[in-house]
Amino acid sequence: QVQLVESGGGLVQPGGSLRLSCAASRSIFSFYHMGWYHQAPGNERELVAAISNDGTTNIANSVKGRFTISRDTAKNTVYLQMNNLKPEDTGVYYCNARTVIPRKDYWGQGTQVTVSS
């Protein structure tokens, strides 16, 4: 069973930064891709950033220029660097890992990010 453990959330003022971490229990090369999803209160979970097995990244337009995704393959960890945070970035951030064969999504427990003055 795959475990994804997120950390790094918290309370930050608008314009501030946070870095989220997602540590996987096995090699991240075993996943087709890994990503971060944001769920704002009352909303559905939305993809904000993903990194594929080959290192290709994809960032949602809503956070492009502010968020970056990266990985440390030696630590089996994926990061989400969030800069210039806005109140609308508030919510729970979930780490996701996806395999193709079999097609399956794994999720972390989520980490809360609150952007408020």
Secondary structure as GFF3:
##gff-version 3
##sequence-region A 1 117
A	DSSP	beta_strand	4	7	.	.	.	ID=ss1
A	DSSP	beta_strand	10	12	.	.	.	ID=ss2
A	DSSP	beta_strand	18	24	.	.	.	ID=ss3
A	DSSP	three_ten_helix	28	30	.	.	.	ID=ss4
A	DSSP	beta_strand	33	39	.	.	.	ID=ss5
A	DSSP	beta_strand	46	52	.	.	.	ID=ss6
A	DSSP	beta_strand	57	59	.	.	.	ID=ss7
A	DSSP	beta_strand	67	72	.	.	.	ID=ss8
A	DSSP	beta_strand	77	82	.	.	.	ID=ss9
A	DSSP	three_ten_helix	87	89	.	.	.	ID=ss10
A	DSSP	beta_strand	91	99	.	.	.	ID=ss11
A	DSSP	beta_strand	104	107	.	.	.	ID=ss12
A	DSSP	beta_strand	111	115	.	.	.	ID=ss13
###
